[in-house]
Amino acid sequence: MTRHQIVVVAGPEVELTAKTIAALRKQLANIEHGEPRWLAKGEACDIAVELTGPEEVADVTERLRRACAPHAIDIAIVPEMHRRKRLLIADMESTIIRQECLDELAEFVGLRDQVSDITACAMRGELDFEAAIKARVGLLKGLSEDILEQVMQDRVELMGGARTLVQTMRTNNAFCVLVSGGFTYFSSRVSHIVGFHEHRANQLKIENRALTGEVQEPILGREAKLTALDYYCSVYGLKYEAALAVGDGANDLTMIKAAGLGVAYHAKPVVAAEADVQISHTDLTALLYLQGYNKEEFVF
């Protein structure tokens, strides 16, 4: 038997009540578990539980999710050991920011629908990521560099809880890295605004202040994200169990499955189906509750 924590987090405009928690505990009638511990009144709590292994964790998770299906409530079960993570590896687009930057750039050349379709296929895992990024960037050949700044200033919006997640983990001595299949033009700026220690992304080729339609090699994709996880674990002498990885697309799946806590965040179905932890209703502060932080510990 291994001690786990069932983490229950309410979505926006939903109050998590003692009645709701009591109903969830009825689903645990045949399983040894403790009293609820409130991490934020009306918003998040956890319940200690003894489970035998991955199969029982998956079974109980599914049972609790079904019980919460009518409500915007996220349920996750995480091991109690090494609960607070020392390393955060985060995807950028549709995870730390709400947008897909290539889609926003494509609007300026009247190709948003075409580029968005390619993006969606790649994120669902239906297209090779490297081929998809080359195809999309190729369509933007000749786009003025000024448009990149315009998109950054006018279109890019942080995901709810992004700064709180990173600043709270930094304050608690975690190293935070933004690893994106997007572009350094955006990742460098987003990284600075949110407070990541470092960032990694692809580099657009620009000549005479215009996009050439090419991406510098090597292209950072699915395996490069796992490579980043390996690298930072090695540098800081950490095991995978000390790492938290979060993302939404198919190119994030390898690092999500490898990390001690891998989170599919508002993710594509293929990613959510394979990730142990899914956050579908709440913002990025849910990742702090997963680690056992009380709201009073959040750095806003």
C-alpha positions as CSV (number, residue, x, y, z in Angstrom):
1,M,0.0,0.0,0.0
2,T,1.2,3.5,-0.9
3,R,0.0,6.7,0.6
4,H,-1.5,9.1,-2.0
5,Q,-3.5,12.3,-1.9
6,I,-6.8,12.8,-3.7
7,V,-6.8,16.5,-4.8
8,V,-10.1,18.1,-5.5
9,V,-10.2,21.6,-7.1
10,A,-13.3,23.5,-8.0
11,G,-13.5,25.4,-11.3
12,P,-14.4,29.1,-11.6
13,E,-17.8,30.1,-10.2
14,V,-18.1,26.7,-8.4
15,E,-18.0,26.4,-4.6
16,L,-16.5,23.2,-3.2
17,T,-18.7,22.3,-0.3
18,A,-18.5,19.8,2.6
19,K,-21.5,18.1,1.0
20,T,-19.6,17.6,-2.3
21,I,-16.6,16.2,-0.4
22,A,-18.8,13.9,1.6
23,A,-20.4,12.6,-1.6
24,L,-16.9,11.9,-3.0
25,R,-15.9,10.1,0.2
26,K,-18.8,7.7,-0.3
27,Q,-17.0,6.5,-3.4
28,L,-14.1,5.5,-1.0
29,A,-16.2,3.4,1.3
30,N,-14.1,0.3,0.9
31,I,-10.7,2.2,0.9
32,E,-8.8,3.4,3.9
33,H,-8.8,7.2,3.8
34,G,-8.4,10.2,6.1
35,E,-10.4,13.4,6.8
36,P,-10.4,16.2,4.2
37,R,-7.7,18.9,4.5
38,W,-8.8,22.2,3.1
39,L,-6.1,23.9,1.0
40,A,-8.5,26.8,0.2
41,K,-11.9,27.0,1.7
42,G,-14.6,26.4,-0.9
43,E,-11.9,25.9,-3.6
44,A,-9.6,23.0,-3.0
45,C,-8.9,20.2,-0.6
46,D,-7.1,16.9,-0.4
47,I,-7.8,13.6,1.2
48,A,-5.1,11.1,2.2
49,V,-5.7,7.6,0.9
50,E,-3.9,4.2,0.9
51,L,-3.8,2.6,-2.6
52,T,-2.1,-0.5,-3.9
53,G,-0.7,0.6,-7.2
54,P,-1.2,2.3,-10.6
55,E,-4.3,0.2,-11.5
56,E,-6.1,1.1,-8.3
57,V,-5.1,4.8,-8.7
58,A,-6.5,4.8,-12.2
59,D,-9.7,3.0,-11.1
60,V,-10.4,5.4,-8.1
61,T,-9.6,8.4,-10.2
62,E,-12.1,7.4,-12.9
63,R,-14.7,6.6,-10.2
64,L,-14.3,10.1,-8.6
65,R,-14.3,11.9,-12.0
66,R,-17.6,10.2,-12.9
67,A,-19.0,11.3,-9.6
68,C,-18.0,14.9,-10.3
69,A,-19.0,14.9,-14.0
70,P,-22.0,17.2,-13.6
71,H,-19.7,19.8,-12.0
72,A,-16.7,21.8,-13.1
73,I,-14.4,20.1,-10.6
74,D,-10.9,18.6,-11.3
75,I,-9.9,15.4,-9.5
76,A,-6.3,14.0,-9.4
77,I,-4.5,11.4,-7.3
78,V,-0.9,12.1,-6.6
79,P,1.7,10.2,-4.5
80,E,2.4,11.9,-1.1
81,M,6.1,11.2,-1.3
82,H,8.2,13.9,-3.0
83,R,4.9,15.9,-3.5
84,R,6.5,19.3,-3.8
85,K,8.5,19.5,-7.0
86,R,12.0,20.9,-7.4
87,L,11.7,21.4,-11.2
88,L,9.0,22.8,-13.4
89,I,9.1,22.2,-17.2
90,A,6.2,24.0,-18.9
91,D,5.0,24.2,-22.4
92,M,4.2,27.8,-23.5
93,E,1.4,28.0,-26.1
94,S,-2.1,27.1,-24.9
95,T,-0.5,26.3,-21.5
96,I,1.3,29.4,-20.1
97,I,-0.2,31.7,-22.7
98,R,-3.7,31.3,-24.2
99,Q,-2.6,31.6,-27.8
100,E,-0.9,29.7,-30.5
101,C,1.5,32.4,-31.8
102,L,1.8,31.0,-35.3
103,D,-2.0,31.1,-35.7
104,E,-1.9,34.8,-34.6
105,L,0.8,35.6,-37.0
106,A,-1.0,33.9,-39.9
107,E,-4.0,36.2,-39.4
108,F,-1.9,39.1,-40.8
109,V,-1.4,37.3,-44.1
110,G,-5.0,36.0,-44.3
111,L,-4.0,32.4,-43.6
112,R,-5.3,31.9,-40.1
113,D,-7.7,29.1,-40.9
114,Q,-5.1,27.2,-43.0
115,V,-2.4,27.5,-40.3
116,S,-4.8,26.8,-37.4
117,D,-5.8,23.5,-39.1
118,I,-2.2,22.4,-39.4
119,T,-1.6,23.5,-35.7
120,A,-4.6,21.5,-34.5
121,C,-3.6,18.4,-36.4
122,A,0.0,18.6,-35.0
123,M,-1.3,19.1,-31.4
124,R,-3.6,16.1,-31.8
125,G,-0.6,14.0,-32.9
126,E,-2.0,13.5,-36.5
127,L,1.0,15.2,-38.1
128,D,4.7,15.0,-37.5
129,F,5.6,18.1,-35.5
130,E,8.7,19.1,-37.5
131,A,6.9,18.8,-40.8
132,A,4.0,20.8,-39.4
133,I,6.1,23.7,-38.1
134,K,8.1,23.9,-41.4
135,A,4.8,24.0,-43.4
136,R,3.3,26.7,-41.2
137,V,6.4,28.9,-41.1
138,G,6.8,28.6,-44.9
139,L,3.4,30.2,-45.3
140,L,4.6,33.3,-43.4
141,K,7.5,34.1,-45.7
142,G,8.0,37.8,-46.1
143,L,6.0,38.7,-43.0
144,S,7.5,41.8,-41.4
145,E,9.3,41.4,-38.1
146,D,7.2,44.3,-36.8
147,I,4.2,42.0,-36.8
148,L,5.9,39.7,-34.2
149,E,6.0,42.6,-31.8
150,Q,2.4,43.6,-32.6
151,V,1.3,40.0,-31.8
152,M,3.3,40.0,-28.6
153,Q,1.9,43.3,-27.4
154,D,-1.7,43.0,-28.6
155,R,-2.6,39.3,-28.8
156,V,-0.5,37.3,-26.3
157,E,-2.4,36.8,-23.0
158,L,-1.2,34.9,-20.0
159,M,-3.1,31.8,-18.8
160,G,-4.8,32.3,-15.4
161,G,-2.5,31.5,-12.6
162,A,0.7,31.4,-14.7
163,R,2.6,34.0,-12.7
164,T,1.4,32.6,-9.4
165,L,2.5,29.1,-10.3
166,V,6.0,30.1,-11.3
167,Q,6.5,32.7,-8.5
168,T,5.3,30.3,-5.8
169,M,7.5,27.5,-7.0
170,R,10.5,29.8,-7.4
171,T,10.0,31.1,-3.8
172,N,10.1,27.5,-2.7
173,N,13.4,26.8,-4.4
174,A,12.1,25.1,-7.6
175,F,13.9,25.7,-10.9
176,C,11.4,26.8,-13.6
177,V,11.9,26.3,-17.3
178,L,9.7,27.3,-20.3
179,V,10.2,24.7,-23.1
180,S,8.2,25.5,-26.3
181,G,7.8,24.2,-29.8
182,G,7.1,27.8,-30.6
183,F,9.7,30.6,-31.0
184,T,12.3,32.3,-28.9
185,Y,11.0,35.7,-30.0
186,F,7.9,35.0,-27.8
187,S,9.4,32.6,-25.2
188,S,12.0,35.1,-24.2
189,R,9.4,37.7,-23.5
190,V,6.9,35.4,-21.9
191,S,9.6,33.8,-19.7
192,H,10.7,37.3,-18.5
193,I,7.1,38.4,-17.7
194,V,6.1,35.2,-15.9
195,G,9.4,34.7,-14.1
196,F,10.9,31.5,-15.5
197,H,14.6,31.0,-14.9
198,E,15.3,29.9,-18.5
199,H,13.5,29.2,-21.7
200,R,14.0,27.0,-24.8
201,A,12.3,27.3,-28.2
202,N,12.8,27.4,-31.9
203,Q,14.4,30.3,-33.8
204,L,12.7,31.9,-36.7
205,K,15.1,33.0,-39.5
206,I,14.8,36.7,-40.2
207,E,16.6,38.7,-42.9
208,N,16.1,42.4,-43.7
209,R,13.5,42.5,-40.9
210,A,11.2,39.9,-42.6
211,L,10.6,36.2,-42.0
212,T,12.4,34.0,-44.6
213,G,9.8,31.2,-44.1
214,E,12.4,29.0,-42.5
215,V,13.2,27.7,-39.0
216,Q,16.8,27.3,-37.7
217,E,17.8,23.7,-37.2
218,P,17.6,21.7,-35.1
219,I,13.9,22.0,-34.5
220,L,12.7,21.7,-30.9
221,G,9.9,19.2,-30.8
222,R,8.6,16.2,-28.8
223,E,11.9,14.5,-28.0
224,A,13.6,17.9,-27.3
225,K,11.2,18.5,-24.5
226,L,12.2,15.2,-22.9
227,T,15.9,16.1,-23.5
228,A,15.3,19.3,-21.6
229,L,13.8,17.3,-18.7
230,D,16.8,15.0,-18.7
231,Y,19.2,18.0,-18.9
232,Y,17.8,20.0,-16.0
233,C,17.4,16.9,-13.8
234,S,21.0,16.1,-14.4
235,V,22.2,19.6,-13.8
236,Y,20.4,19.8,-10.5
237,G,20.9,16.2,-9.4
238,L,17.2,15.4,-9.5
239,K,15.3,12.3,-10.4
240,Y,12.2,12.4,-12.6
241,E,10.0,12.1,-9.5
242,A,11.1,15.6,-8.5
243,A,9.9,17.2,-11.7
244,L,6.5,18.6,-12.7
245,A,5.8,18.8,-16.5
246,V,2.7,20.5,-17.9
247,G,1.4,20.9,-21.5
248,D,-1.5,20.5,-23.8
249,G,-0.4,19.0,-27.1
250,A,1.0,15.7,-28.5
251,N,4.5,17.1,-28.5
252,D,4.3,17.5,-24.7
253,L,3.2,13.9,-24.1
254,T,6.7,12.3,-23.7
255,M,7.8,14.8,-21.0
256,I,4.4,14.6,-19.3
257,K,4.6,10.8,-19.0
258,A,8.2,10.9,-17.9
259,A,7.9,13.5,-15.1
260,G,7.1,12.6,-11.5
261,L,4.0,14.7,-11.9
262,G,2.9,15.1,-15.5
263,V,-0.2,17.2,-16.1
264,A,-2.3,17.4,-19.2
265,Y,-3.6,21.0,-19.0
266,H,-6.9,21.7,-20.9
267,A,-5.3,19.2,-23.3
268,K,-6.2,17.6,-26.6
269,P,-8.0,14.3,-26.1
270,V,-5.0,12.1,-27.1
271,V,-2.9,13.8,-24.4
272,A,-5.6,13.8,-21.7
273,A,-6.2,10.1,-22.4
274,E,-2.5,9.1,-21.7
275,A,-1.7,11.5,-18.9
276,D,-2.1,10.4,-15.2
277,V,-3.3,13.9,-14.2
278,Q,-5.8,16.0,-16.2
279,I,-6.7,19.6,-15.3
280,S,-9.7,20.5,-17.4
281,H,-11.7,23.2,-15.5
282,T,-9.3,25.2,-13.3
283,D,-6.4,27.5,-13.9
284,L,-2.7,26.9,-13.4
285,T,-2.9,27.4,-9.6
286,A,-4.4,23.9,-9.6
287,L,-0.8,22.7,-10.1
288,L,0.1,24.2,-6.7
289,Y,-2.8,22.4,-5.0
290,L,-1.5,19.2,-6.6
291,Q,1.7,19.8,-4.7
292,G,0.0,20.4,-1.4
293,Y,0.4,24.2,-1.2
294,N,-2.2,26.1,0.8
295,K,-3.6,29.2,-0.9
296,E,-2.0,31.3,1.9
297,E,1.4,30.2,0.6
298,F,0.7,31.4,-3.0
299,V,2.9,34.2,-4.3
300,F,0.6,36.5,-6.3
